[in-house]
């Protein structure tokens, strides 16, 4: 039986257009989740470790063996400007999968952010690079560079399937994945979400102490009051 390849690489795939991304430019992640049926957010443990938190870009998915970062480095060769490096490690926490050198080179390659379900290192250096990095945590332990890994193939990251070219939106609340095929529909729904949020904000500012729908919900027969 032949040895398994160190890397399996898909070299190119479609990304969302600038016009499709425009609808998401200023949208909070909560709005994006609401616009696609209240789903799409990665596990809450994947959080920003840098001061920069805002992400809008196309997924460049990578799977890397825990304790190894050959695949993330190799992925830089296949990046396009505006990509987000999405690195799945199966939640490996013993050694970092990225540090300031990898992320600095990623920025030079046009990558706008890095998201991983593993851990990273070199926080001062990452802040100096200036692009957002989200991870499960931080460790100074360093990885090997042997593989195996995959580039440009679907991965599971933070409980969500991430395919190449999916739209990635993130802020201080977390990371949301919008499937490539749904980007246009979700983007068009954001205007309605923005109007609804503005109406609710106005209600709060006007002094409302409870939402308008609550009275009807409390009057239903499946609500029981006890004295």
KEKOLZA-671846 format. One record per residue: z, x, y of N, C-alpha, C in turn; residue in three letters; chain; residue number from 1. Coordinates in steps of 0.2 Angstrom, whole numbers, plus 5000, padded with zeros to 4 digits. Layout:
BEGIN
   n.Z   n.X   n.Y  ca.Z  ca.X  ca.Y   c.Z   c.X   c.Y  code  unit  pos
     Z     X     Y     Z     X     Y     Z     X     Y   ALA     A  NUM
...
This chain:
BEGIN
   n.Z   n.X   n.Y  ca.Z  ca.X  ca.Y   c.Z   c.X   c.Y  code  unit  pos
  5000  5004  4994  5000  5000  5000  5000  5004  5006   UNK     A    1
  4995  5003  5011  4995  5007  5017  5001  5006  5021   UNK     A    2
  5003  5011  5025  5008  5011  5030  5007  5006  5035   UNK     A    3
  5012  5002  5037  5011  4998  5043  5010  5001  5049   UNK     A    4
  5006  4998  5054  5004  5002  5060  5010  5003  5064   UNK     A    5
  5010  5008  5068  5015  5009  5073  5014  5004  5079   UNK     A    6
  5008  5002  5080  5007  4997  5086  5001  4993  5084   UNK     A    7
  5002  4986  5085  4997  4981  5085  4995  4979  5092   UNK     A    8
  4989  4979  5094  4988  4978  5101  4982  4974  5102   UNK     A    9
  4983  4968  5106  4978  4964  5109  4977  4967  5116   UNK     A   10
  4970  4969  5118  4969  4973  5124  4968  4968  5130   UNK     A   11
  4966  4962  5129  4965  4958  5135  4966  4951  5134   UNK     A   12
  4967  4946  5139  4968  4939  5138  4967  4936  5145   UNK     A   13
  4966  4930  5145  4966  4926  5152  4973  4926  5155   UNK     A   14
  4973  4926  5162  4979  4925  5166  4978  4919  5171   UNK     A   15
  4983  4916  5173  4982  4911  5178  4979  4914  5184   UNK     A   16
  4975  4910  5187  4972  4912  5194  4977  4912  5199   UNK     A   17
  4975  4915  5205  4979  4915  5211  4980  4908  5213   UNK     A   18
  4975  4904  5213  4975  4897  5215  4980  4893  5211   UNK     A   19
  4980  4894  5204  4985  4891  5200  4992  4893  5202   UNK     A   20
  4993  4900  5203  5000  4902  5204  5003  4900  5211   UNK     A   21
  4998  4898  5216  5000  4897  5223  5005  4891  5223   UNK     A   22
  5004  4886  5218  5009  4880  5218  5016  4882  5217   UNK     A   23
  5017  4888  5213  5024  4890  5211  5027  4895  5216   UNK     A   24
  5023  4897  5221  5025  4903  5225  5032  4902  5228   UNK     A   25
  5034  4896  5230  5041  4895  5233  5045  4890  5229   UNK     A   26
  5043  4889  5223  5047  4884  5219  5053  4887  5216   UNK     A   27
  5059  4884  5216  5064  4886  5213  5063  4885  5205   UNK     A   28
  5067  4889  5201  5066  4888  5194  5068  4881  5191   UNK     A   29
  5073  4878  5195  5075  4872  5193  5070  4866  5194   UNK     A   30
  5066  4867  5199  5060  4863  5200  5055  4863  5195   UNK     A   31
  5054  4870  5193  5048  4871  5188  5051  4868  5181   UNK     A   32
  5057  4869  5179  5059  4866  5173  5058  4858  5173   UNK     A   33
  5060  4855  5179  5060  4848  5179  5052  4846  5179   UNK     A   34
  5048  4850  5182  5041  4848  5182  5038  4848  5175   UNK     A   35
  5041  4852  5170  5038  4852  5163  5043  4849  5158   UNK     A   36
  5046  4844  5160  5050  4840  5155  5056  4843  5154   UNK     A   37
  5059  4846  5158  5066  4849  5158  5067  4854  5152   UNK     A   38
  5062  4858  5152  5062  4864  5147  5059  4870  5149   UNK     A   39
  5059  4875  5146  5056  4881  5147  5060  4887  5149   UNK     A   40
  5066  4886  5150  5071  4892  5153  5073  4896  5147   UNK     A   41
  5073  4903  5148  5076  4907  5143  5083  4907  5143   UNK     A   42
  5086  4909  5137  5093  4909  5136  5097  4912  5142   UNK     A   43
  5102  4909  5144  5106  4910  5150  5109  4917  5150   UNK     A   44
  5109  4920  5145  5112  4927  5144  5107  4932  5147   UNK     A   45
  5100  4930  5148  5095  4935  5151  5096  4934  5158   UNK     A   46
  5099  4939  5162  5100  4938  5169  5098  4944  5173   UNK     A   47
  5097  4943  5179  5095  4949  5183  5100  4954  5183   UNK     A   48
  5098  4960  5183  5102  4966  5183  5101  4970  5189   UNK     A   49
  5096  4968  5193  5094  4971  5199  5095  4967  5205   UNK     A   50
  5095  4969  5211  5095  4965  5217  5090  4960  5218   UNK     A   51
  5084  4963  5216  5078  4959  5216  5078  4954  5211   UNK     A   52
  5076  4947  5212  5077  4942  5207  5070  4938  5206   UNK     A   53
  5066  4937  5212  5061  4933  5212  5055  4935  5208   UNK     A   54
  5052  4932  5203  5047  4933  5199  5042  4928  5199   UNK     A   55
  5035  4930  5200  5030  4925  5199  5024  4929  5196   UNK     A   56
  5022  4929  5190  5017  4933  5187  5015  4930  5180   UNK     A   57
  5010  4934  5177  5008  4932  5170  5011  4936  5165   UNK     A   58
  5012  4933  5159  5016  4937  5154  5012  4942  5150   UNK     A   59
  5015  4948  5150  5012  4953  5146  5017  4954  5140   UNK     A   60
  5016  4950  5134  5022  4950  5129  5021  4956  5125   UNK     A   61
  5027  4959  5124  5028  4965  5119  5034  4964  5114   UNK     A   62
  5033  4965  5108  5038  4965  5103  5040  4973  5102   UNK     A   63
  5046  4975  5102  5048  4982  5101  5054  4982  5096   UNK     A   64
  5053  4986  5091  5059  4987  5086  5065  4989  5090   UNK     A   65
  5071  4986  5088  5077  4988  5091  5078  4995  5092   UNK     A   66
  5080  4998  5097  5081  5005  5098  5075  5009  5099   UNK     A   67
  5070  5006  5101  5063  5010  5101  5059  5007  5107   UNK     A   68
  5056  5011  5111  5052  5008  5117  5045  5011  5117   UNK     A   69
  5042  5013  5112  5035  5015  5111  5030  5009  5114   UNK     A   70
  5032  5003  5111  5027  4998  5113  5027  4996  5121   UNK     A   71
  5033  4996  5124  5033  4994  5131  5029  5000  5135   UNK     A   72
  5030  5006  5133  5026  5011  5136  5019  5010  5135   UNK     A   73
  5017  5009  5129  5010  5008  5128  5007  5002  5131   UNK     A   74
  5011  4997  5132  5008  4991  5136  5006  4992  5143   UNK     A   75
  5009  4998  5146  5007  4999  5153  4999  5000  5153   UNK     A   76
  4996  5003  5148  4989  5004  5148  4985  4998  5149   UNK     A   77
  4988  4992  5146  4984  4986  5146  4986  4981  5151   UNK     A   78
  4990  4983  5156  4993  4979  5161  4988  4977  5166   UNK     A   79
  4988  4972  5169  4984  4970  5175  4989  4969  5181   UNK     A   80
  4987  4970  5187  4991  4968  5193  4994  4961  5193   UNK     A   81
  5000  4960  5194  5003  4953  5193  5006  4952  5187   UNK     A   82
  5006  4956  5182  5009  4955  5175  5016  4956  5175   UNK     A   83
  5019  4952  5171  5027  4953  5170  5028  4956  5163   UNK     A   84
  5031  4961  5162  5032  4964  5156  5038  4961  5152   UNK     A   85
  5036  4957  5147  5041  4953  5143  5042  4956  5136   UNK     A   86
  5048  4959  5136  5049  4963  5130  5055  4960  5125   UNK     A   87
  5052  4958  5119  5057  4955  5114  5059  4961  5110   UNK     A   88
  5066  4961  5109  5069  4966  5104  5073  4963  5099   UNK     A   89
  5073  4956  5098  5077  4953  5094  5084  4954  5096   UNK     A   90
  5085  4954  5102  5092  4954  5105  5096  4961  5103   UNK     A   91
  5092  4966  5103  5096  4972  5101  5099  4975  5107   UNK     A   92
  5106  4977  5106  5110  4979  5111  5113  4986  5111   UNK     A   93
  5111  4989  5106  5114  4996  5105  5111  5001  5109   UNK     A   94
  5105  5001  5110  5101  5006  5114  5097  5002  5119   UNK     A   95
  5096  5005  5125  5091  5002  5130  5084  5002  5128   UNK     A   96
  5080  4997  5131  5073  4997  5129  5069  4999  5136   UNK     A   97
  5073  4999  5141  5069  5001  5147  5074  5004  5152   UNK     A   98
  5072  5009  5156  5076  5012  5162  5071  5013  5168   UNK     A   99
  5074  5017  5173  5070  5017  5179  5063  5021  5178   UNK     A  100
  5062  5025  5173  5056  5029  5173  5051  5024  5170   UNK     A  101
  5052  5020  5165  5048  5015  5162  5046  5010  5167   UNK     A  102
  5051  5007  5171  5050  5002  5176  5046  5005  5182   UNK     A  103
  5048  5011  5184  5044  5014  5189  5037  5015  5187   UNK     A  104
  5035  5017  5181  5028  5017  5179  5025  5010  5179   UNK     A  105
  5029  5006  5176  5026  4999  5176  5024  4996  5183   UNK     A  106
  5028  4997  5188  5027  4996  5195  5020  4999  5197   UNK     A  107
  5019  5005  5195  5013  5009  5197  5007  5006  5194   UNK     A  108
  5008  5003  5188  5003  5000  5184  5001  4993  5187   UNK     A  109
  5005  4990  5192  5004  4984  5195  5008  4978  5192   UNK     A  110
  5013  4980  5187  5017  4975  5184  5023  4973  5190   UNK     A  111
  5024  4967  5190  5029  4965  5196  5036  4963  5193   UNK     A  112
  5037  4964  5187  5044  4963  5184  5044  4964  5177   UNK     A  113
  5051  4965  5175  5052  4966  5168  5057  4962  5165   UNK     A  114
  5056  4958  5160  5061  4954  5157  5062  4956  5149   UNK     A  115
  5068  4956  5147  5069  4958  5140  5076  4954  5137   UNK     A  116
  5076  4953  5131  5081  4950  5128  5086  4956  5125   UNK     A  117
  5084  4962  5127  5088  4968  5125  5092  4970  5131   UNK     A  118
  5094  4977  5131  5098  4979  5137  5094  4985  5140   UNK     A  119
  5096  4987  5146  5092  4992  5150  5097  4997  5153   UNK     A  120
  5095  5002  5156  5099  5007  5159  5097  5009  5166   UNK     A  121
  5100  5013  5169  5098  5016  5176  5098  5011  5181   UNK     A  122
  5103  5007  5182  5103  5002  5187  5102  5005  5194   UNK     A  123
  5105  5010  5197  5103  5012  5204  5096  5014  5204   UNK     A  124
  5093  5017  5199  5086  5019  5199  5081  5012  5199   UNK     A  125
  5084  5008  5195  5080  5001  5194  5080  4998  5201   UNK     A  126
  5085  4998  5205  5085  4995  5211  5081  4999  5216   UNK     A  127
  5081  5005  5215  5076  5009  5220  5069  5008  5218   UNK     A  128
  5067  5006  5212  5060  5005  5210  5058  4998  5214   UNK     A  129
  5063  4993  5214  5062  4988  5218  5059  4981  5215   UNK     A  130
  5057  4982  5209  5055  4975  5206  5060  4972  5201   UNK     A  131
  5060  4966  5200  5065  4962  5197  5066  4965  5189   UNK     A  132
  5072  4966  5187  5073  4967  5180  5078  4962  5177   UNK     A  133
  5077  4958  5172  5081  4954  5169  5083  4956  5162   UNK     A  134
  5089  4956  5160  5091  4958  5153  5097  4955  5151   UNK     A  135
  5099  4956  5144  5105  4954  5142  5111  4958  5144   UNK     A  136
  5110  4964  5146  5115  4969  5148  5113  4976  5149   UNK     A  137
  5118  4980  5150  5116  4987  5152  5120  4992  5147   UNK     A  138
  5117  4997  5145  5120  5003  5141  5116  5009  5143   UNK     A  139
  5120  5015  5143  5117  5021  5144  5113  5024  5138   UNK     A  140
  5114  5021  5132  5111  5023  5126  5103  5023  5127   UNK     A  141
  5100  5028  5125  5093  5029  5125  5089  5027  5119   UNK     A  142
  5083  5025  5119  5079  5023  5113  5075  5029  5110   UNK     A  143
  5072  5028  5104  5067  5032  5101  5060  5029  5104   UNK     A  144
  5055  5033  5102  5048  5031  5104  5043  5032  5097   UNK     A  145
  5045  5028  5092  5041  5028  5086  5037  5022  5084   UNK     A  146
  5039  5016  5087  5037  5010  5084  5041  5007  5078   UNK     A  147
  5039  5002  5075  5033  4998  5077  5034  4993  5082   UNK     A  148
  5028  4990  5085  5029  4985  5090  5022  4982  5091   UNK     A  149
  5022  4977  5095  5016  4973  5096  5015  4973  5104   UNK     A  150
  5009  4972  5106  5007  4971  5113  5002  4966  5113   UNK     A  151
  5003  4961  5118  4998  4955  5119  4998  4950  5114   UNK     A  152
  5003  4950  5109  5003  4945  5104  5009  4940  5106   UNK     A  153
  5009  4934  5104  5015  4930  5105  5022  4932  5103   UNK     A  154
  5027  4931  5107  5034  4933  5105  5039  4928  5106   UNK     A  155
  5045  4928  5103  5050  4924  5105  5055  4928  5109   UNK     A  156
  5057  4925  5115  5061  4929  5119  5066  4924  5122   UNK     A  157
  5072  4925  5121  5077  4920  5124  5076  4913  5121   UNK     A  158
  5074  4912  5115  5073  4906  5112  5067  4902  5114   UNK     A  159
  5062  4905  5118  5056  4902  5120  5050  4906  5118   UNK     A  160
  5045  4903  5115  5039  4906  5114  5035  4908  5120   UNK     A  161
  5033  4915  5120  5030  4918  5126  5023  4920  5123   UNK     A  162
  5018  4917  5126  5011  4919  5124  5008  4923  5130   UNK     A  163
  5003  4928  5128  5000  4931  5133  4996  4927  5138   UNK     A  164
  4998  4928  5145  4995  4924  5150  4999  4918  5152   UNK     A  165
  5005  4917  5149  5009  4912  5151  5012  4913  5158   UNK     A  166
  5013  4908  5162  5016  4910  5169  5023  4911  5168   UNK     A  167
  5026  4916  5172  5033  4917  5172  5036  4916  5179   UNK     A  168
  5041  4912  5179  5044  4911  5186  5051  4912  5185   UNK     A  169
  5054  4916  5190  5061  4918  5189  5065  4918  5196   UNK     A  170
  5071  4917  5196  5075  4918  5202  5082  4919  5200   UNK     A  171
  5087  4919  5204  5094  4920  5203  5097  4915  5197   UNK     A  172
  5094  4909  5196  5096  4905  5191  5093  4907  5184   UNK     A  173
  5088  4911  5183  5086  4912  5177  5078  4913  5177   UNK     A  174
  5075  4913  5171  5068  4914  5169  5065  4908  5166   UNK     A  175
  5059  4906  5168  5056  4900  5165  5049  4902  5163   UNK     A  176
  5047  4900  5157  5040  4901  5155  5036  4894  5155   UNK     A  177
  5030  4895  5158  5026  4889  5159  5020  4891  5154   UNK     A  178
  5018  4887  5149  5013  4889  5145  5006  4889  5149   UNK     A  179
  5002  4894  5147  4996  4895  5151  4992  4888  5151   UNK     A  180
  4991  4884  5146  4987  4878  5146  4991  4873  5150   UNK     A  181
  4997  4874  5152  5000  4868  5156  5001  4870  5163   UNK     A  182
  4999  4876  5165  5000  4879  5172  4998  4874  5177   UNK     A  183
  4991  4871  5177  4989  4867  5182  4992  4860  5182   UNK     A  184
  4994  4857  5176  4998  4851  5176  5005  4852  5179   UNK     A  185
  5008  4857  5177  5015  4858  5180  5015  4860  5187   UNK     A  186
  5010  4863  5189  5009  4865  5197  5008  4859  5201   UNK     A  187
  5004  4854  5198  5002  4848  5202  5009  4843  5202   UNK     A  188
  5013  4844  5197  5019  4840  5197  5024  4842  5202   UNK     A  189
  5024  4849  5204  5029  4851  5209  5030  4848  5215   UNK     A  190
  5024  4845  5218  5024  4842  5224  5029  4836  5224   UNK     A  191
  5028  4832  5218  5033  4826  5218  5040  4828  5217   UNK     A  192
  5041  4834  5213  5048  4836  5212  5051  4838  5219   UNK     A  193
  5047  4841  5223  5049  4844  5230  5051  4838  5234   UNK     A  194
  5047  4832  5234  5049  4826  5238  5055  4823  5235   UNK     A  195
  5056  4823  5229  5062  4820  5226  5068  4824  5228   UNK     A  196
  5068  4830  5228  5073  4835  5230  5075  4834  5237   UNK     A  197
  5070  4833  5241  5071  4832  5248  5075  4825  5250   UNK     A  198
  5073  4820  5246  5076  4814  5247  5083  4814  5245   UNK     A  199
  5085  4818  5239  5091  4818  5237  5096  4822  5242   UNK     A  200
  5093  4828  5244  5096  4832  5249  5098  4828  5255   UNK     A  201
  5093  4823  5258  5094  4819  5263  5100  4814  5262   UNK     A  202
  5100  4812  5256  5106  4807  5254  5113  4810  5255   UNK     A  203
  5113  4816  5252  5119  4820  5253  5121  4821  5260   UNK     A  204
  5116  4823  5264  5118  4825  5271  5120  4818  5275   UNK     A  205
  5118  4813  5272  5119  4806  5275  5126  4804  5273   UNK     A  206
  5130  4808  5269  5136  4806  5267  5137  4803  5261   UNK     A  207
  5132  4802  5256  5133  4799  5250  5138  4802  5246   UNK     A  208
  5142  4798  5242  5148  4801  5238  5146  4800  5231   UNK     A  209
  5140  4797  5229  5138  4796  5222  5130  4794  5223   UNK     A  210
  5127  4796  5217  5120  4794  5217  5118  4787  5217   UNK     A  211
  5113  4784  5219  5111  4777  5219  5110  4774  5213   UNK     A  212
  5108  4778  5208  5107  4775  5201  5114  4774  5197   UNK     A  213
  5119  4777  5199  5126  4777  5195  5128  4770  5194   UNK     A  214
  5128  4766  5199  5131  4759  5198  5127  4755  5193   UNK     A  215
  5121  4756  5192  5117  4752  5187  5119  4755  5180   UNK     A  216
  5120  4762  5180  5121  4765  5174  5128  4763  5171   UNK     A  217
  5133  4762  5176  5140  4760  5174  5140  4753  5172   UNK     A  218
  5135  4749  5174  5136  4742  5172  5133  4740  5165   UNK     A  219
  5130  4745  5162  5127  4744  5155  5133  4743  5150   UNK     A  220
  5131  4739  5145  5136  4737  5140  5138  4743  5136   UNK     A  221
  5135  4748  5136  5138  4754  5132  5143  4758  5136   UNK     A  222
  5145  4756  5142  5150  4759  5145  5157  4755  5145   UNK     A  223
  5162  4758  5143  5168  4754  5142  5174  4757  5146   UNK     A  224
  5177  4752  5149  5183  4754  5154  5189  4753  5151   UNK     A  225
  5194  4757  5151  5201  4756  5149  5206  4757  5154   UNK     A  226
  5211  4753  5154  5216  4753  5160  5222  4757  5157   UNK     A  227
